[in-house]
Amino acid sequence: MYSVGMYMRTTTRKNKDGSIVSYLQLAHNVRDGKKGTIQAEVLYNFGRSDQLDVDAIRRLIKSLTRFLPPEEHLAATSNLDFVSSKPMGGAYLLRKIWEKIGIKAMLDKSLREREFTAPVEWAIFGKRLNNYTI
C-alpha cells in the first residue's frame, strides 16, 4: 500500500427522521497493491459540518501554513495577492533595529579593548542575519 493524496472530504448520512447530516474529514487515498484499488482512509474527523469549531480550523490552517514558502503562506492566510519581493530592504531594516536596541553599541564597547583587525560586530550581525529569511 502507498499514499496517493490528501484532501478534505464531506460525507453525508440520512437520519431516521429524514434529516441529512454532513461530516468533515481529512482523508488520503491509499492504493492497495494486491487488489489494485484505491480506498479513502480517514486521518482525522472534524465532526458534523453544522457543529464545526471554525476557530480551531483557522488555528490549524495558520499552524500548517508556516511551513509554506512566503508567497504561498500569504496567499493561504490573507486576501492579499503576492506580487513580488525585493531582497534589498530587509537587511537594512534589521540593521537599523540592531542599532536601535543597542546591540551594535554593546558589541563595540565589549570589543573595543581587543585588537581585532576584522569587523567582528559586522560578522556577528551577518551571522544573525543569515538565520532570517528576508
N, CA, C and O atoms as a Tinker XYZ file with bonds, in Angstrom:
   536  protein
     1  N      0.832000   -1.181000    0.000000    73     2
     2  CA     0.000000    0.000000    0.000000    64     1     3
     3  C      0.877000    1.245000    0.000000    63     2     4     5
     4  O      1.930000    1.265000    0.637000    81     3
     5  N      0.443000    2.290000   -0.718000    73     3     6
     6  CA     1.143000    3.569000   -0.665000    64     5     7
     7  C      0.145000    4.709000   -0.793000    63     6     8     9
     8  O     -0.940000    4.541000   -1.350000    81     7
     9  N      0.520000    5.856000   -0.277000    73     7    10
    10  CA    -0.371000    7.014000   -0.244000    64     9    11
    11  C     -0.425000    7.695000   -1.603000    63    10    12    13
    12  O      0.602000    7.851000   -2.264000    81    11
    13  N     -1.621000    8.102000   -2.021000    73    11    14
    14  CA    -1.804000    8.743000   -3.317000    64    13    15
    15  C     -2.078000   10.229000   -3.175000    63    14    16    17
    16  O     -1.700000   10.983000   -4.071000    81    15
    17  N     -2.709000   10.700000   -2.111000    73    15    18
    18  CA    -3.007000   12.114000   -1.936000    64    17    19
    19  C     -3.761000   12.378000   -0.652000    63    18    20    21
    20  O     -4.267000   11.452000   -0.018000    81    19
    21  N     -3.840000   13.668000   -0.257000    73    19    22
    22  CA    -4.549000   14.054000    0.951000    64    21    23
    23  C     -5.532000   15.167000    0.599000    63    22    24    25
    24  O     -5.229000   16.025000   -0.229000    81    23
    25  N     -6.709000   15.156000    1.227000    73    23    26
    26  CA    -7.732000   16.124000    0.884000    64    25    27
    27  C     -8.769000   16.197000    2.006000    63    26    28    29
    28  O     -8.801000   15.354000    2.903000    81    27
    29  N     -9.616000   17.229000    1.932000    73    27    30
    30  CA   -10.752000   17.350000    2.841000    64    29    31
    31  C    -11.951000   16.720000    2.135000    63    30    32    33
    32  O    -12.156000   16.940000    0.941000    81    31
    33  N    -12.720000   15.959000    2.849000    73    31    34
    34  CA   -13.899000   15.367000    2.228000    64    33    35
    35  C    -15.101000   15.537000    3.135000    63    34    36    37
    36  O    -14.978000   15.650000    4.354000    81    35
    37  N    -16.251000   15.551000    2.515000    73    35    38
    38  CA   -17.517000   15.659000    3.235000    64    37    39
    39  C    -18.310000   14.389000    2.982000    63    38    40    41
    40  O    -18.498000   13.973000    1.839000    81    39
    41  N    -18.761000   13.793000    4.041000    73    39    42
    42  CA   -19.629000   12.631000    3.911000    64    41    43
    43  C    -20.993000   13.011000    4.485000    63    42    44    45
    44  O    -21.080000   13.831000    5.399000    81    43
    45  N    -22.037000   12.424000    3.955000    73    43    46
    46  CA   -23.390000   12.712000    4.438000    64    45    47
    47  C    -24.071000   11.429000    4.872000    63    46    48    49
    48  O    -23.767000   10.332000    4.404000    81    47
    49  N    -25.011000   11.621000    5.793000    73    47    50
    50  CA   -25.769000   10.488000    6.329000    64    49    51
    51  C    -27.196000   10.949000    6.503000    63    50    52    53
    52  O    -27.443000   12.083000    6.914000    81    51
    53  N    -28.132000   10.082000    6.194000    73    51    54
    54  CA   -29.553000   10.398000    6.363000    64    53    55
    55  C    -30.052000    9.765000    7.654000    63    54    56    57
    56  O    -29.932000    8.556000    7.849000    81    55
    57  N    -30.608000   10.585000    8.529000    73    55    58
    58  CA   -31.162000   10.098000    9.799000    64    57    59
    59  C    -32.523000    9.454000    9.590000    63    58    60    61
    60  O    -33.128000    9.593000    8.527000    81    59
    61  N    -33.001000    8.747000   10.611000    73    59    62
    62  CA   -34.304000    8.093000   10.541000    64    61    63
    63  C    -35.439000    9.093000   10.311000    63    62    64    65
    64  O    -36.440000    8.776000    9.668000    81    63
    65  N    -35.269000   10.307000   10.848000    73    63    66
    66  CA   -36.320000   11.316000   10.695000    64    65    67
    67  C    -36.265000   12.024000    9.343000    63    66    68    69
    68  O    -37.066000   12.922000    9.084000    81    67
    69  N    -35.328000   11.629000    8.477000    73    67    70
    70  CA   -35.223000   12.205000    7.145000    64    69    71
    71  C    -34.235000   13.352000    7.029000    63    70    72    73
    72  O    -33.929000   13.792000    5.921000    81    71
    73  N    -33.731000   13.843000    8.153000    73    71    74
    74  CA   -32.746000   14.929000    8.098000    64    73    75
    75  C    -31.401000   14.383000    7.625000    63    74    76    77
    76  O    -31.073000   13.218000    7.851000    81    75
    77  N    -30.635000   15.240000    6.968000    73    75    78
    78  CA   -29.326000   14.850000    6.438000    64    77    79
    79  C    -28.250000   15.557000    7.236000    63    78    80    81
    80  O    -28.322000   16.767000    7.456000    81    79
    81  N    -27.254000   14.804000    7.670000    73    79    82
    82  CA   -26.143000   15.329000    8.455000    64    81    83
    83  C    -24.859000   15.144000    7.657000    63    82    84    85
    84  O    -24.624000   14.072000    7.098000    81    83
    85  N    -24.019000   16.192000    7.598000    73    83    86
    86  CA   -22.739000   16.126000    6.886000    64    85    87
    87  C    -21.592000   16.129000    7.887000    63    86    88    89
    88  O    -21.675000   16.759000    8.941000    81    87
    89  N    -20.528000   15.424000    7.550000    73    87    90
    90  CA   -19.332000   15.357000    8.376000    64    89    91
    91  C    -18.125000   15.775000    7.544000    63    90    92    93
    92  O    -18.030000   15.442000    6.362000    81    91
    93  N    -17.208000   16.504000    8.166000    73    91    94
    94  CA   -15.989000   16.954000    7.504000    64    93    95
    95  C    -14.825000   16.107000    7.989000    63    94    96    97
    96  O    -14.631000   15.924000    9.191000    81    95
    97  N    -14.042000   15.584000    7.024000    73    95    98
    98  CA   -12.942000   14.687000    7.370000    64    97    99
    99  C    -11.691000   15.018000    6.562000    63    98   100   101
   100  O    -11.771000   15.462000    5.416000    81    99
   101  N    -10.550000   14.795000    7.176000    73    99   102
   102  CA    -9.275000   14.871000    6.469000    64   101   103
   103  C     -8.938000   13.434000    6.070000    63   102   104   105
   104  O     -8.848000   12.548000    6.921000    81   103
   105  N     -8.755000   13.216000    4.777000    73   103   106
   106  CA    -8.532000   11.850000    4.298000    64   105   107
   107  C     -7.390000   11.830000    3.294000    63   106   108   109
   108  O     -6.951000   12.870000    2.804000    81   107
   109  N     -6.934000   10.656000    3.008000    73   107   110
   110  CA    -5.982000   10.475000    1.909000    64   109   111
   111  C     -6.298000    9.152000    1.231000    63   110   112   113
   112  O     -6.867000    8.240000    1.831000    81   111
   113  N     -5.916000    9.075000   -0.024000    73   111   114
   114  CA    -6.166000    7.871000   -0.794000    64   113   115
   115  C     -4.996000    6.920000   -0.642000    63   114   116   117
   116  O     -3.832000    7.318000   -0.691000    81   115
   117  N     -5.331000    5.662000   -0.458000    73   115   118
   118  CA    -4.317000    4.626000   -0.320000    64   117   119
   119  C     -4.595000    3.562000   -1.371000    63   118   120   121
   120  O     -5.712000    3.056000   -1.476000    81   119
   121  N     -3.577000    3.230000   -2.143000    73   119   122
   122  CA    -3.720000    2.186000   -3.162000    64   121   123
   123  C     -3.283000    0.860000   -2.560000    63   122   124   125
   124  O     -2.190000    0.733000   -2.007000    81   123
   125  N     -4.144000   -0.098000   -2.680000    73   123   126
   126  CA    -3.838000   -1.451000   -2.245000    64   125   127
   127  C     -3.136000   -2.137000   -3.410000    63   126   128   129
   128  O     -3.750000   -2.380000   -4.449000    81   127
   129  N     -1.861000   -2.450000   -3.244000    73   127   130
   130  CA    -1.065000   -3.041000   -4.303000    64   129   131
   131  C     -1.556000   -4.418000   -4.732000    63   130   132   133
   132  O     -1.421000   -4.780000   -5.901000    81   131
   133  N     -2.115000   -5.179000   -3.825000    73   131   134
   134  CA    -2.589000   -6.519000   -4.146000    64   133   135
   135  C     -3.903000   -6.487000   -4.911000    63   134   136   137
   136  O     -4.079000   -7.213000   -5.889000    81   135
   137  N     -4.826000   -5.639000   -4.458000    73   135   138
   138  CA    -6.135000   -5.551000   -5.104000    64   137   139
   139  C     -6.117000   -4.582000   -6.288000    63   138   140   141
   140  O     -6.922000   -4.708000   -7.211000    81   139
   141  N     -5.200000   -3.620000   -6.256000    73   139   142
   142  CA    -5.129000   -2.625000   -7.327000    64   141   143
   143  C     -6.200000   -1.555000   -7.222000    63   142   144   145
   144  O     -6.475000   -0.848000   -8.192000    81   143
   145  N     -6.803000   -1.436000   -6.054000    73   143   146
   146  CA    -7.861000   -0.438000   -5.874000    64   145   147
   147  C     -7.374000    0.690000   -4.969000    63   146   148   149
   148  O     -6.415000    0.542000   -4.212000    81   147
   149  N     -8.063000    1.809000   -5.074000    73   147   150
   150  CA    -7.764000    2.960000   -4.222000    64   149   151
   151  C     -8.903000    3.113000   -3.228000    63   150   152   153
   152  O    -10.078000    3.057000   -3.592000    81   151
   153  N     -8.535000    3.307000   -1.963000    73   151   154
   154  CA    -9.539000    3.487000   -0.922000    64   153   155
   155  C     -9.201000    4.738000   -0.117000    63   154   156   157
   156  O     -8.031000    5.043000    0.115000    81   155
   157  N    -10.242000    5.459000    0.307000    73   155   158
   158  CA   -10.060000    6.625000    1.160000    64   157   159
   159  C     -9.828000    6.161000    2.593000    63   158   160   161
   160  O    -10.553000    5.314000    3.116000    81   159
   161  N     -8.814000    6.728000    3.208000    73   159   162
   162  CA    -8.530000    6.440000    4.602000    64   161   163
   163  C     -8.658000    7.744000    5.371000    63   162   164   165
   164  O     -7.967000    8.715000    5.064000    81   163
   165  N     -9.540000    7.777000    6.371000    73   163   166
   166  CA    -9.775000    8.993000    7.154000    64   165   167
   167  C     -8.641000    9.166000    8.161000    63   166   168   169
   168  O     -8.376000    8.284000    8.977000    81   167
   169  N     -7.977000   10.322000    8.087000    73   167   170
   170  CA    -6.903000   10.627000    9.019000    64   169   171
   171  C     -7.423000   11.347000   10.259000    63   170   172   173
   172  O     -6.942000   11.133000   11.372000    81   171
   173  N     -8.422000   12.212000   10.037000    73   171   174
   174  CA    -8.996000   12.960000   11.152000    64   173   175
   175  C    -10.439000   13.314000   10.826000    63   174   176   177
   176  O    -10.747000   13.718000    9.705000    81   175
   177  N    -11.313000   13.164000   11.795000    73   175   178
   178  CA   -12.716000   13.517000   11.631000    64   177   179
   179  C    -12.961000   14.813000   12.396000    63   178   180   181
   180  O    -12.835000   14.846000   13.620000    81   179
   181  N    -13.315000   15.889000   11.672000    73   179   182
   182  CA   -13.572000   17.184000   12.293000    64   181   183
   183  C    -14.962000   17.264000   12.910000    63   182   184   185
   184  O    -15.249000   18.200000   13.657000    81   183
   185  N    -15.822000   16.306000   12.615000    73   183   186
   186  CA   -17.157000   16.281000   13.194000    64   185   187
   187  C    -18.209000   16.784000   12.228000    63   186   188   189
   188  O    -17.964000   16.947000   11.032000    81   187
   189  N    -19.388000   17.024000   12.780000    73   187   190
   190  CA   -20.521000   17.474000   11.968000    64   189   191
   191  C    -20.263000   18.857000   11.397000    63   190   192   193
   192  O    -19.730000   19.728000   12.085000    81   191
   193  N    -20.636000   19.060000   10.153000    73   191   194
   194  CA   -20.419000   20.336000    9.473000    64   193   195
   195  C    -21.135000   21.479000   10.166000    63   194   196   197
   196  O    -20.630000   22.601000   10.193000    81   195
   197  N    -22.293000   21.212000   10.722000    73   195   198
   198  CA   -23.056000   22.277000   11.379000    64   197   199
   199  C    -22.578000   22.563000   12.799000    63   198   200   201
   200  O    -23.082000   23.483000   13.443000    81   199
   201  N    -21.615000   21.789000   13.298000    73   199   202
   202  CA   -21.101000   21.983000   14.656000    64   201   203
   203  C    -19.582000   22.154000   14.671000    63   202   204   205
   204  O    -18.941000   21.900000   15.691000    81   203
   205  N    -18.999000   22.584000   13.544000    73   203   206
   206  CA   -17.550000   22.728000   13.458000    64   205   207
   207  C    -17.034000   23.835000   14.366000    63   206   208   209
   208  O    -17.694000   24.857000   14.552000    81   207
   209  N    -15.861000   23.626000   14.922000    73   207   210
   210  CA   -15.156000   24.671000   15.664000    64   209   211
   211  C    -14.307000   25.416000   14.636000    63   210   212   213
   212  O    -13.152000   25.064000   14.396000    81   211
   213  N    -14.896000   26.452000   14.032000    73   211   214
   214  CA   -14.244000   27.173000   12.942000    64   213   215
   215  C    -12.942000   27.819000   13.406000    63   214   216   217
   216  O    -11.978000   27.872000   12.643000    81   215
   217  N    -12.900000   28.312000   14.646000    73   215   218
   218  CA   -11.666000   28.920000   15.158000    64   217   219
   219  C    -10.543000   27.893000   15.259000    63   218   220   221
   220  O     -9.382000   28.216000   15.008000    81   219
   221  N    -10.879000   26.671000   15.621000    73   219   222
   222  CA    -9.860000   25.611000   15.691000    64   221   223
   223  C     -9.325000   25.298000   14.298000    63   222   224   225
   224  O     -8.130000   25.048000   14.134000    81   223
   225  N    -10.193000   25.310000   13.301000    73   223   226
   226  CA    -9.749000   25.063000   11.921000    64   225   227
   227  C     -8.843000   26.198000   11.462000    63   226   228   229
   228  O     -7.835000   25.954000   10.798000    81   227
   229  N     -9.193000   27.444000   11.812000    73   227   230
   230  CA    -8.330000   28.583000   11.456000    64   229   231
   231  C     -6.951000   28.445000   12.098000    63   230   232   233
   232  O     -5.935000   28.714000   11.458000    81   231
   233  N     -6.917000   28.023000   13.367000    73   231   234
   234  CA    -5.629000   27.837000   14.048000    64   233   235
   235  C     -4.813000   26.734000   13.379000    63   234   236   237
   236  O     -3.597000   26.857000   13.237000    81   235
   237  N     -5.482000   25.659000   12.969000    73   235   238
   238  CA    -4.796000   24.567000   12.278000    64   237   239
   239  C     -4.206000   25.056000   10.963000    63   238   240   241
   240  O     -3.053000   24.758000   10.650000    81   239
   241  N     -4.990000   25.806000   10.189000    73   239   242
   242  CA    -4.509000   26.335000    8.911000    64   241   243
   243  C     -3.315000   27.256000    9.138000    63   242   244   245
   244  O     -2.319000   27.178000    8.418000    81   243
   245  N     -3.417000   28.127000   10.136000    73   243   246
   246  CA    -2.305000   29.044000   10.439000    64   245   247
   247  C     -1.051000   28.261000   10.824000    63   246   248   249
   248  O      0.058000   28.608000   10.419000    81   247
   249  N     -1.239000   27.216000   11.599000    73   247   250
   250  CA    -0.101000   26.401000   12.020000    64   249   251
   251  C      0.540000   25.677000   10.835000    63   250   252   253
   252  O      1.764000   25.595000   10.744000    81   251
   253  N     -0.284000   25.158000    9.933000    73   251   254
   254  CA     0.240000   24.418000    8.781000    64   253   255
   255  C      0.922000   25.326000    7.760000    63   254   256   257
   256  O      1.915000   24.936000    7.145000    81   255
   257  N      0.390000   26.540000    7.579000    73   255   258
   258  CA     0.933000   27.417000    6.545000    64   257   259
   259  C      2.316000   27.964000    6.882000    63   258   260   261
   260  O      2.978000   28.518000    6.004000    81   259
   261  N      2.767000   27.827000    8.109000    73   259   262
   262  CA     4.116000   28.318000    8.433000    64   261   263
   263  C      5.205000   27.496000    7.746000    63   262   264   265
   264  O      6.361000   27.916000    7.692000    81   263
   265  N      4.840000   26.338000    7.225000    73   263   266
   266  CA     5.800000   25.505000    6.512000    64   265   267
   267  C      5.835000   25.804000    5.013000    63   266   268   269
   268  O      6.624000   25.207000    4.281000    81   267
   269  N      4.988000   26.721000    4.557000    73   267   270
   270  CA     4.931000   27.077000    3.136000    64   269   271
   271  C      5.915000   28.191000    2.810000    63   270   272   273
   272  O      6.321000   28.937000    3.701000    81   271
   273  N      6.300000   28.312000    1.548000    73   271   274
   274  CA     7.102000   29.469000    1.146000    64   273   275
   275  C      6.308000   30.753000    1.401000    63   274   276   277
   276  O      5.077000   30.715000    1.419000    81   275
   277  N      6.993000   31.897000    1.600000    73   275   278
   278  CA     6.302000   33.137000    1.977000    64   277   279
   279  C      5.132000   33.519000    1.080000    63   278   280   281
   280  O      4.090000   33.939000    1.583000    81   279
   281  N      5.281000   33.383000   -0.241000    73   279   282
   282  CA     4.195000   33.792000   -1.132000    64   281   283
   283  C      2.977000   32.882000   -0.996000    63   282   284   285
   284  O      1.843000   33.349000   -1.108000    81   283
   285  N      3.198000   31.590000   -0.755000    73   283   286
   286  CA     2.076000   30.671000   -0.559000    64   285   287
   287  C      1.429000   30.879000    0.806000    63   286   288   289
   288  O      0.211000   30.779000    0.948000    81   287
   289  N      2.262000   31.170000    1.812000    73   287   290
   290  CA     1.743000   31.461000    3.149000    64   289   291
   291  C      0.829000   32.687000    3.100000    63   290   292   293
   292  O     -0.258000   32.687000    3.677000    81   291
   293  N      1.282000   33.716000    2.411000    73   291   294
   294  CA     0.491000   34.940000    2.278000    64   293   295
   295  C     -0.826000   34.663000    1.565000    63   294   296   297
   296  O     -1.877000   35.144000    1.988000    81   295
   297  N     -0.772000   33.894000    0.494000    73   295   298
   298  CA    -1.991000   33.577000   -0.267000    64   297   299
   299  C     -2.967000   32.758000    0.571000    63   298   300   301
   300  O     -4.180000   32.933000    0.458000    81   299
   301  N     -2.451000   31.873000    1.404000    73   299   302
   302  CA    -3.320000   30.997000    2.196000    64   301   303
   303  C     -3.913000   31.684000    3.418000    63   302   304   305
   304  O     -4.957000   31.258000    3.914000    81   303
   305  N     -3.275000   32.730000    3.911000    73   303   306
   306  CA    -3.712000   33.332000    5.163000    64   305   307
   307  C     -4.308000   34.723000    5.019000    63   306   308   309
   308  O     -4.685000   35.330000    6.021000    81   307
   309  N     -4.403000   35.239000    3.811000    73   307   310
   310  CA    -4.962000   36.584000    3.650000    64   309   311
   311  C     -5.686000   36.702000    2.322000    63   310   312   313
   312  O     -5.663000   35.793000    1.492000    81   311
   313  N     -6.317000   37.824000    2.149000    73   311   314
   314  CA    -6.985000   38.106000    0.882000    64   313   315
   315  C     -6.081000   38.905000   -0.049000    63   314   316   317
   316  O     -6.529000   39.393000   -1.087000    81   315
   317  N     -4.826000   39.038000    0.318000    73   315   318
   318  CA    -3.868000   39.774000   -0.492000    64   317   319
   319  C     -3.199000   38.836000   -1.476000    63   318   320   321
   320  O     -3.043000   37.647000   -1.201000    81   319
   321  N     -2.810000   39.361000   -2.608000    73   319   322
   322  CA    -2.069000   38.583000   -3.595000    64   321   323
   323  C     -0.595000   38.943000   -3.515000    63   322   324   325
   324  O     -0.240000   40.120000   -3.457000    81   323
   325  N      0.261000   37.935000   -3.511000    73   323   326
   326  CA     1.695000   38.158000   -3.521000    64   325   327
   327  C      2.093000   38.546000   -4.932000    63   326   328   329
   328  O      1.849000   37.797000   -5.878000    81   327
   329  N      2.699000   39.701000   -5.078000    73   327   330
   330  CA     3.110000   40.182000   -6.391000    64   329   331
   331  C      4.591000   39.926000   -6.591000    63   330   332   333
   332  O      4.980000   39.258000   -7.548000    81   331
   333  N      5.422000   40.448000   -5.701000    73   331   334
   334  CA     6.860000   40.223000   -5.779000    64   333   335
   335  C      7.509000   40.727000   -4.496000    63   334   336   337
   336  O      6.858000   41.362000   -3.665000    81   335
   337  N      8.765000   40.446000   -4.348000    73   335   338
   338  CA     9.528000   40.976000   -3.222000    64   337   339
   339  C     10.877000   41.446000   -3.722000    63   338   340   341
   340  O     11.387000   40.957000   -4.730000    81   339
   341  N     11.439000   42.383000   -3.020000    73   339   342
   342  CA    12.753000   42.922000   -3.360000    64   341   343
   343  C     13.707000   42.580000   -2.216000    63   342   344   345
   344  O     13.439000   42.934000   -1.068000    81   343
   345  N     14.809000   41.901000   -2.511000    73   343   346
   346  CA    15.725000   41.492000   -1.445000    64   345   347
   347  C     16.662000   42.613000   -1.006000    63   346   348   349
   348  O     17.835000   42.358000   -0.736000    81   347
   349  N     16.169000   43.850000   -0.929000    73   347   350
   350  CA    17.071000   44.940000   -0.613000    64   349   351
   351  C     16.763000   45.632000    0.701000    63   350   352   353
   352  O     17.668000   46.234000    1.279000    81   351
   353  N     15.551000   45.581000    1.202000    73   351   354
   354  CA    15.204000   46.369000    2.370000    64   353   355
   355  C     15.302000   45.634000    3.685000    63   354   356   357
   356  O     15.446000   46.263000    4.733000    81   355
   357  N     15.226000   44.313000    3.655000    73   355   358
   358  CA    15.202000   43.553000    4.900000    64   357   359
   359  C     16.456000   43.690000    5.726000    63   358   360   361
   360  O     16.381000   43.894000    6.937000    81   359
   361  N     17.604000   43.582000    5.096000    73   359   362
   362  CA    18.867000   43.693000    5.830000    64   361   363
   363  C     19.037000   45.096000    6.403000    63   362   364   365
   364  O     19.518000   45.261000    7.525000    81   363
   365  N     18.644000   46.099000    5.635000    73   363   366
   366  CA    18.736000   47.487000    6.116000    64   365   367
   367  C     17.833000   47.667000    7.334000    63   366   368   369
   368  O     18.249000   48.258000    8.331000    81   367
   369  N     16.614000   47.167000    7.261000    73   367   370
   370  CA    15.679000   47.276000    8.373000    64   369   371
   371  C     16.231000   46.583000    9.614000    63   370   372   373
   372  O     16.221000   47.163000   10.699000    81   371
   373  N     16.714000   45.347000    9.467000    73   371   374
   374  CA    17.267000   44.630000   10.611000    64   373   375
   375  C     18.501000   45.316000   11.179000    63   374   376   377
   376  O     18.722000   45.287000   12.390000    81   375
   377  N     19.312000   45.935000   10.314000    73   375   378
   378  CA    20.493000   46.668000   10.782000    64   377   379
   379  C     20.068000   47.847000   11.646000    63   378   380   381
   380  O     20.667000   48.095000   12.692000    81   379
   381  N     19.038000   48.580000   11.218000    73   379   382
   382  CA    18.556000   49.726000   11.996000    64   381   383
   383  C     17.977000   49.272000   13.339000    63   382   384   385
   384  O     18.185000   49.929000   14.360000    81   383
   385  N     17.259000   48.161000   13.339000    73   383   386
   386  CA    16.739000   47.622000   14.603000    64   385   387
   387  C     17.899000   47.205000   15.502000    63   386   388   389
   388  O     17.880000   47.475000   16.703000    81   387
   389  N     18.901000   46.555000   14.932000    73   387   390
   390  CA    20.113000   46.119000   15.632000    64   389   391
   391  C     20.759000   47.313000   16.342000    63   390   392   393
   392  O     21.149000   47.224000   17.507000    81   391
   393  N     20.861000   48.419000   15.621000    73   391   394
   394  CA    21.467000   49.618000   16.199000    64   393   395
   395  C     20.543000   50.258000   17.232000    63   394   396   397
   396  O     21.004000   50.694000   18.286000    81   395
   397  N     19.241000   50.319000   16.939000    73   395   398
   398  CA    18.266000   50.984000   17.808000    64   397   399
   399  C     18.177000   50.316000   19.172000    63   398   400   401
   400  O     18.067000   51.006000   20.186000    81   399
   401  N     18.222000   48.980000   19.221000    73   399   402
   402  CA    18.102000   48.299000   20.515000    64   401   403
   403  C     19.439000   48.178000   21.241000    63   402   404   405
   404  O     19.505000   47.635000   22.344000    81   403
   405  N     20.502000   48.684000   20.620000    73   403   406
   406  CA    21.773000   48.816000   21.316000    64   405   407
   407  C     22.742000   47.664000   21.177000    63   406   408   409
   408  O     23.748000   47.628000   21.886000    81   407
   409  N     22.481000   46.735000   20.300000    73   407   410
   410  CA    23.398000   45.600000   20.153000    64   409   411
   411  C     24.731000   46.060000   19.577000    63   410   412   413
   412  O     25.787000   45.621000   20.032000    81   411
   413  N     24.692000   46.935000   18.585000    73   411   414
   414  CA    25.925000   47.457000   17.980000    64   413   415
   415  C     26.774000   48.156000   19.039000    63   414   416   417
   416  O     27.970000   47.887000   19.144000    81   415
   417  N     26.169000   49.053000   19.826000    73   415   418
   418  CA    26.909000   49.786000   20.855000    64   417   419
   419  C     27.495000   48.851000   21.903000    63   418   420   421
   420  O     28.632000   49.031000   22.340000    81   419
   421  N     26.719000   47.854000   22.302000    73   419   422
   422  CA    27.199000   46.897000   23.302000    64   421   423
   423  C     28.387000   46.097000   22.776000    63   422   424   425
   424  O     29.366000   45.891000   23.492000    81   423
   425  N     28.301000   45.649000   21.527000    73   423   426
   426  CA    29.411000   44.891000   20.944000    64   425   427
   427  C     30.631000   45.775000   20.731000    63   426   428   429
   428  O     31.759000   45.354000   20.988000    81   427
   429  N     30.407000   47.013000   20.255000    73   427   430
   430  CA    31.537000   47.941000   20.082000    64   429   431
   431  C     32.258000   48.161000   21.402000    63   430   432   433
   432  O     33.488000   48.154000   21.445000    81   431
   433  N     31.501000   48.356000   22.483000    73   431   434
   434  CA    32.090000   48.567000   23.804000    64   433   435
   435  C     32.840000   47.320000   24.273000    63   434   436   437
   436  O     33.944000   47.423000   24.808000    81   435
   437  N     32.247000   46.150000   24.074000    73   435   438
   438  CA    32.867000   44.896000   24.513000    64   437   439
   439  C     34.135000   44.573000   23.725000    63   438   440   441
   440  O     35.079000   43.999000   24.267000    81   439
   441  N     34.151000   44.944000   22.447000    73   439   442
   442  CA    35.271000   44.581000   21.577000    64   441   443
   443  C     36.343000   45.680000   21.484000    63   442   444   445
   444  O     37.386000   45.467000   20.865000    81   443
   445  N     36.098000   46.845000   22.088000    73   443   446
   446  CA    36.999000   47.985000   21.952000    64   445   447
   447  C     38.425000   47.680000   22.416000    63   446   448   449
   448  O     39.384000   48.086000   21.760000    81   447
   449  N     38.574000   46.975000   23.533000    73   447   450
   450  CA    39.899000   46.722000   24.099000    64   449   451
   451  C     40.644000   45.575000   23.409000    63   450   452   453
   452  O     41.827000   45.351000   23.665000    81   451
   453  N     39.962000   44.874000   22.559000    73   451   454
   454  CA    40.605000   43.784000   21.829000    64   453   455
   455  C     41.212000   44.344000   20.556000    63   454   456   457
   456  O     40.824000   45.415000   20.090000    81   455
   457  N     42.140000   43.636000   20.013000    73   455   458
   458  CA    42.839000   44.141000   18.833000    64   457   459
   459  C     42.456000   43.360000   17.579000    63   458   460   461
   460  O     43.311000   42.807000   16.888000    81   459
   461  N     41.153000   43.327000   17.299000    73   459   462
   462  CA    40.691000   42.652000   16.097000    64   461   463
   463  C     40.947000   43.539000   14.886000    63   462   464   465
   464  O     40.745000   44.752000   14.939000    81   463
   465  N     41.390000   42.924000   13.799000    73   463   466
   466  CA    41.571000   43.686000   12.561000    64   465   467
   467  C     40.352000   43.533000   11.643000    63   466   468   469
   468  O     40.148000   44.345000   10.740000    81   467
   469  N     39.559000   42.512000   11.872000    73   467   470
   470  CA    38.336000   42.297000   11.080000    64   469   471
   471  C     37.159000   42.968000   11.794000    63   470   472   473
   472  O     37.188000   43.125000   13.015000    81   471
   473  N     36.141000   43.359000   11.057000    73   471   474
   474  CA    34.956000   43.977000   11.668000    64   473   475
   475  C     34.075000   42.915000   12.347000    63   474   476   477
   476  O     33.122000   42.414000   11.750000    81   475
   477  N     34.404000   42.584000   13.590000    73   475   478
   478  CA    33.752000   41.499000   14.308000    64   477   479
   479  C     32.254000   41.765000   14.486000    63   478   480   481
   480  O     31.438000   40.859000   14.318000    81   479
   481  N     31.898000   42.998000   14.823000    73   479   482
   482  CA    30.482000   43.312000   15.023000    64   481   483
   483  C     29.694000   43.058000   13.757000    63   482   484   485
   484  O     28.575000   42.548000   13.827000    81   483
   485  N     30.237000   43.396000   12.608000    73   483   486
   486  CA    29.562000   43.143000   11.333000    64   485   487
   487  C     29.468000   41.639000   11.054000    63   486   488   489
   488  O     28.479000   41.169000   10.492000    81   487
   489  N     30.491000   40.898000   11.445000    73   487   490
   490  CA    30.471000   39.451000   11.246000    64   489   491
   491  C     29.368000   38.808000   12.088000    63   490   492   493
   492  O     28.669000   37.903000   11.631000    81   491
   493  N     29.223000   39.292000   13.330000    73   491   494
   494  CA    28.165000   38.770000   14.197000    64   493   495
   495  C     26.794000   39.142000   13.630000    63   494   496   497
   496  O     25.877000   38.321000   13.622000    81   495
   497  N     26.660000   40.387000   13.156000    73   495   498
   498  CA    25.406000   40.822000   12.542000    64   497   499
   499  C     25.091000   39.954000   11.318000    63   498   500   501
   500  O     23.955000   39.513000   11.144000    81   499
   501  N     26.075000   39.715000   10.489000    73   499   502
   502  CA    25.874000   38.887000    9.300000    64   501   503
   503  C     25.457000   37.475000    9.656000    63   502   504   505
   504  O     24.603000   36.889000    8.992000    81   503
   505  N     26.054000   36.928000   10.700000    73   503   506
   506  CA    25.695000   35.575000   11.141000    64   505   507
   507  C     24.248000   35.531000   11.630000    63   506   508   509
   508  O     23.511000   34.598000   11.311000    81   507
   509  N     23.845000   36.539000   12.402000    73   507   510
   510  CA    22.463000   36.602000   12.881000    64   509   511
   511  C     21.503000   36.816000   11.718000    63   510   512   513
   512  O     20.429000   36.216000   11.675000    81   511
   513  N     21.888000   37.666000   10.781000    73   511   514
   514  CA    21.055000   37.964000    9.617000    64   513   515
   515  C     20.844000   36.713000    8.773000    63   514   516   517
   516  O     19.776000   36.519000    8.194000    81   515
   517  N     21.857000   35.875000    8.708000    73   515   518
   518  CA    21.791000   34.646000    7.924000    64   517   519
   519  C     20.727000   33.689000    8.467000    63   518   520   521
   520  O     20.255000   32.820000    7.735000    81   519
   521  N     20.345000   33.835000    9.732000    73   519   522
   522  CA    19.323000   32.965000   10.342000    64   521   523
   523  C     17.910000   33.361000    9.962000    63   522   524   525
   524  O     16.970000   32.621000   10.251000    81   523
   525  N     17.734000   34.509000    9.323000    73   523   526
   526  CA    16.405000   35.003000    8.974000    64   525   527
   527  C     16.232000   35.009000    7.474000    63   526   528   529
   528  O     17.166000   35.291000    6.723000    81   527
   529  N     15.025000   34.694000    7.049000    73   527   530
   530  CA    14.682000   34.792000    5.633000    64   529   531
   531  C     14.142000   36.195000    5.406000    63   530   532   533
   532  O     13.148000   36.597000    6.011000    81   531
   533  N     14.787000   36.912000    4.555000    73   531   534
   534  CA    14.371000   38.301000    4.310000    64   533   535
   535  C     13.812000   38.419000    2.924000    63   534   536
   536  O     13.403000   39.505000    2.513000    81   535
